Amino acid sequence: MQSACEKAESRAAVLAKQVTNLESQLTEAQENIQEETRQKLAALSRQRQAEDEMANLKEQLEEEEESQKQLESKISSLTVQVCCITLLIALG
């Protein structure tokens, strides 16, 4: 009878150790998930910042292209005026 009790106690000790190990693994897995979640949130934040920066740069580029078109139009107009003045001077 005592042998059965000793076996049961031994089995209980083994099971208790397994429970402790499983609890430790669970805690580690939860910590890993939390760290992974933090990393994902940080990556998403960096992605949003990059997208915002890209949108700002795109808007700036469009504004600069519009300014360039306006300057090219002014240059073209002034070139015509210079040609006309040069022609008037030559004819004059």
C-alpha positions as CSV (number, residue, x, y, z in Angstrom):
1,M,0.0,0.0,0.0
2,Q,2.8,2.4,0.8
3,S,4.4,1.7,-2.5
4,A,1.2,2.8,-4.3
5,C,1.2,6.0,-2.1
6,E,4.9,6.6,-3.0
7,K,4.1,6.1,-6.7
8,A,1.2,8.5,-6.4
9,E,3.3,11.1,-4.6
10,S,6.1,10.7,-7.2
11,R,3.6,11.0,-10.0
12,A,2.1,14.1,-8.3
13,A,5.6,15.6,-8.0
14,V,6.3,14.9,-11.7
15,L,2.9,16.5,-12.7
16,A,3.6,19.5,-10.4
17,K,6.9,20.0,-12.1
18,Q,5.3,19.7,-15.5
19,V,2.7,22.2,-14.5
20,T,5.4,24.6,-13.4
21,N,7.3,24.1,-16.7
22,L,4.1,24.7,-18.7
23,E,3.3,27.8,-16.7
24,S,6.8,29.1,-17.4
25,Q,6.4,28.4,-21.1
26,L,3.1,30.1,-21.1
27,T,4.6,33.2,-19.5
28,E,7.4,33.2,-21.9
29,A,5.0,32.9,-24.9
30,Q,2.9,35.7,-23.5
31,E,5.9,37.9,-23.2
32,N,7.0,37.1,-26.7
33,I,3.6,37.9,-28.0
34,Q,3.6,41.3,-26.2
35,E,7.1,42.1,-27.6
36,E,6.0,41.1,-31.1
37,T,2.9,43.3,-30.7
38,R,5.0,46.2,-29.6
39,Q,7.3,45.7,-32.6
40,K,4.4,45.5,-35.0
41,L,2.8,48.7,-33.5
42,A,6.2,50.5,-33.8
43,A,6.5,49.3,-37.4
44,L,3.0,50.5,-38.2
45,S,3.8,53.8,-36.7
46,R,7.0,54.2,-38.8
47,Q,5.0,53.1,-41.9
48,R,2.4,55.8,-41.2
49,Q,5.1,58.4,-40.7
50,A,6.8,57.4,-43.9
51,E,3.4,57.6,-45.8
52,D,2.8,61.0,-44.4
53,E,6.3,62.2,-45.4
54,M,5.8,60.7,-48.8
55,A,2.4,62.5,-49.2
56,N,4.1,65.8,-48.1
57,L,6.9,65.4,-50.5
58,K,4.5,64.5,-53.3
59,E,2.5,67.7,-52.6
60,Q,5.7,69.7,-52.4
61,L,6.8,68.2,-55.8
62,E,3.5,69.1,-57.4
63,E,3.8,72.7,-56.1
64,E,7.3,73.0,-57.4
65,E,6.2,71.6,-60.8
66,E,3.4,74.2,-60.9
67,S,5.9,76.9,-60.1
68,Q,8.3,75.6,-62.8
69,K,5.4,75.8,-65.3
70,Q,4.6,79.3,-64.3
71,L,8.3,80.3,-64.6
72,E,8.6,78.7,-68.0
73,S,5.5,80.5,-69.2
74,K,7.0,83.8,-68.0
75,I,10.3,83.0,-69.7
76,S,8.5,82.3,-72.9
77,S,6.5,85.5,-72.7
78,L,9.6,87.5,-71.9
79,T,11.5,85.8,-74.8
80,V,8.7,86.9,-77.2
81,Q,8.9,90.4,-75.8
82,V,12.7,90.5,-76.2
83,C,12.4,89.3,-79.7
84,C,9.8,92.0,-80.5
85,I,11.9,94.7,-79.0
86,T,14.9,93.5,-80.8
87,L,13.0,93.4,-84.1
88,L,11.6,97.0,-83.4
89,I,15.1,98.2,-82.7
90,A,16.5,96.6,-85.9
91,L,13.7,98.1,-87.9
92,G,13.8,101.4,-86.2
